[in-house]
């Protein structure tokens, strides 16, 4: 399958590398490929410049948001939440129409310093904003409640733990669940929370996730929802 991963940060790189390792055709989208490749300094988190990473992943193309989205059969949004709508607008509504868009971004607001808050929060979500802005796209919120390395390798966390899917299109959520199982997630670890409005809840897990990261000193942890499911 063909995937367009929007965003060149560590989350986008990690997802793109996993998809490529599974045999998928993958392009990473960015606003300006030449500028992205010209960066010579590590990012704010100490990750090496994108050009260094791409040298070890030559099968993954770097394209503009629009070119990547046009070719991709499934879109993965890994851009910073504050810039996600602008990035998707640059990708182009026509290039997103009819496609599944997996939204991994969180609307972190750093305007008041650290730790960040959320904007929007409680009565809206980034997932909903994306769905409203691109009504012909099948938005599924998932994987936004954990570190990117856990996203693609759930075995990093011992025992059972949980990944959520939120979205209005049942078929799109089924397709995302199949992708999650290919990443190593047991199907019974996937909880379908319902429509895209339930992304409000998963996005609101970020404040506690960030504080757990600080308390534990590492990111190899996740949430586990225990208890029988309805009808079980």
Order of alpha helices (4+ residues) and beta strands (2+ residues): beta-alpha-beta-alpha-alpha-beta-alpha-beta-alpha-alpha-beta-beta-beta-alpha-beta-alpha-beta-alpha-beta-alpha-alpha
